[in-house]
Structures are given as C-alpha cells and as structure tokens.
C-alpha cells in the first residue's frame, strides 16, 4: 500500500523538472541518464521522458519491465531539496510521446538543500573578468555562490563587486557555460588568490543543473 506521504513528496516534482535516472542492470551494471519528469497519477504510475536511444545506445534492450531504477532531482520548494527514490520500470510507450512508465515507489527520501549548503567540487574553470581570462578551480558550490581559487597573475586584478562569468572546462561538464556572478570577497595567500562569488539570478537554472550533475555523478 502506497503511503500518503509518498504522494505528498512526489508532488514536489513539477512537470518538466530535470531528473537523473540510474538504471540497474543485473548483475552489477548501472547506466545513468538525464530525463524529464512528466507527471504522475497518485498510487498508480508516473511518467518520465524516454531518452534518445541513438545517443544512449547502452540503454537499448535494457529499458524493460521490472528493471530497477533510482530517480533523483533537485526541487525548488522550501529553498530547495533533493528528492530521491527507488522504483521499477512498468513499460515504455510511444503515444502521445516516447515515455517510460514507472511504478510508484514505496518511499521517497527528501533532503533539504539550503541555499548556503556548500558542496565540494574541485572543478576546472575559466573566468572572464575585467576583460581578462583566468583559469582556476571551483573549490565548492551552492545554489547561491561558489569559491574559486587561482594562481596569482600580475596582469589580472580582481576586486570586490567585479562582474565575473564562469565556464566549466572539465569534459564531462563542458556544457555548463555562462555562469554569471559578482565577486563578493577576495583573499590571498603568497601564491593563490581566492574569490567568493555570488551568482546572479539569471544563472539559477544553470547552477541547479550543475549541482545535480555534481551531486549525482557517483
């Protein structure tokens, strides 16, 4: 029997929400892909977008009834939360669109993700600031901002309130570009400069996508 709190937790997911799905193939293979939450009928089933199998050839033949999968997403309600649950595939459909039908899970985990919660990242970045390019490391990340570190460069001067644009240069995250923010503090050691950055509102969706990839990459 599906508990009422499961329905309440699933209601935190809105149609069109980005989700990360990890399919478990016996005996020990796991395949992870990005999808979109379409909706659910309480106590009956839920629908997610079927990914393009031409781009995810490893999924071909593995999206079958009974296959276990883990679904995770970051939702915006209550200042952000991570929603995660384990379920199984019921079937795939092609009308009115290509979708995967999932069974309703027995339980849903909801973990608050406060805006100030910092996630360690160590991602390679390129930053554009004051008409100069700077390479460095994104040390940590939250919904509101991040900490950057970079080797000291004589020809690059960065001060508080400077506008900065970031791009992730790690191959797996190379689609994360044009993160805009404001430098809110600068600290230095003999060889390294550290910059605290507060993200601008227009970058929220990009940051949410980046957080999902970082948190659910393992």
N, C-alpha and C positions, 0 to 999 in steps of 0.2 A: 504493500500500500504506500502510495506517494504522500509524504507529509506536506502539510500546508506551507511550512517554512521553505520547502524546495521551490514551490510555485512563487513565493514571495521573492526568493533570491534570484530565480531565473528572470523575474520581471525587471530586474536591474539592467538586463541586457536589452538594448533597444534595436529595432530592425535597422540593418545597415552597419552595426558595430563590427569592427575588425576583431577577429579571433585567431588564435593559434591552435591548430589541431595536431595532435600526435597520435598516429595510428600504431597499434601494437600488433605485429605480425609474428606468430609463433615460429620458432621457439624464443627468439630474443631480438628480432629486428624491430626497429622503430623508425617511422617515417613522419617527418614534421612538415606541415604546410600552412600557409596563411589562407584564411577564408573569411566569409562574411556571414554573420548571424542574420537569418531571415525572419524567424519568429517561432512561436511555439503554441501548442494547444494544451492547456494545463492537464496534467495526469495522462496525456495521450502520446504526443510526439513533438519533436522540434525539427526545424528545417535550417540547413546551412547550405551555402553555395558549394557546388561541386567544382573543384579547381580544374583548370585546363590540363587534361591528361597528356597533351602534346608537350607541355612544359614540365609536367611531373610524371614522366614515364614510369618511375618506380612505383607509382600508385596503381598502374594498370594491373588488373587482376587481383588487387588487394582491398578494394572497396566492396566488401561482401557482407552479407547478413551475419550478425554475430561477432564481427570483428570489434575488439575493444578499442576505445579511443579516449584521450584526455583532451578536454577543451579548456582554454584559458583566455581571459580577456581583462582589460582594464576598463572599468566603468567610471563615469564622471560623477555619479550621485555621491552625496556625503563627502565631498572633497576628494573623491577618487577611491577606488577599491579594486583589488584583484579578485576576480571571480573564477573559480576552477571546479571542475567536476569530471568524474569518470563515467562513461556511458558506453553504449554499443550501437553499431550500425543496424538499422532495420532494413533499409533498402535504398536504392537510388531511383530518381525519377527524372524524366526529360521534359515533361509538360506540367506547368507552363514555362518552366526553365529547368536547366540541369541543376539538381539539388540532391543533397544527401539527407535522408530521413533518419534521425537519431531517436533512440528511446529516451524517455525522461529519466534522469539519474535518480538514485535513491537518496543522495545527499549532495549538497553544494557547499563548498568552502568559500567564505567571503573574508578577505583580509583587508582591513583599512589601509589605504596608501595616502598618508598625509602629504600635502604639497611639499613639506620641508624634508620628507624622508629621503635620505641620500643612498644611492646605490653605487657601489664601487664599480668602475668601468674600465679604466686604463685603455681608452680608445685613442687611436691616432687621429689628429685633426689638422685641418688647415684653417687659418683665421684671416679674415680681411679686416683691417682696422687702420684708420688714418692713412689710407692709400698705400698700405704696406701689407705684404703677405707674411704670415708667421706659421711655422709648423710646431706642433706641440702634442700634448697628451690631455685628454679629458679624464681627469682623475676620478671624479664622481659626478652623479647626475640625479636630479629630482625633477618633478613637474615644473618647479619654479625657476631652477637655475642649475649651474654647474661650476666646478672648479677646474681651471686649466693650469697646466704647467708648461713652461717653455724655456729653452736655454736663452741666456741673456744675449741680445744682439744690439750692438751700438747704434745701428741705424733705425731701430724700431723703438718708439716711445709710446707707451700706453698709460693712460691716466684714468682716474675715476670719471664716470659719466660718458666715456667714449662709446660710440656705437660699434658693435662688432658683429660680423657674420661668419658662421662656422659651417664647415662641411666635414663629414666623417670620411677618412681615407682608407679605412680598413675595407678590404674587398667585399666581405660579406654584408657590409653596411654602406656601400658606396652610393646607394640611392638616397641616403639621408643628406640632403644639402640645404643650403639657405636657412640655417637656424639663426634667427636674429635676436640680439640681446644688447644689454647695456652693462658695461663694466662697473661693478659696484664697489670693488676694493682691489687693491694691488699690494702684494707682499713680495719681498725679495730675499734671496739668500745670495752668497757670493757668486754662484753660477746659474741659479734658476730663478725665474720670475713666476709668481703665482697670481692668477687673476680670478676673482669671483665674478660670475656673470649672472645677471637676472634676465630670463627670457622675456621677449615681448609676446603679447597675447596672440599675435598672428602666427606664431610658431607652435602653438599648443598642440595641434594635430600631429605635427612632425615629431615633437617631443614624446607624445603619447605613443606613437608608432615605434620610436627608438627605444623607449622604456620597455615596451612589450618584447621587442627583439632581444634586448639585453637580459631581461629577467627570465625569459623562457628559452634561452639559447641552449641550455644544458639538457 
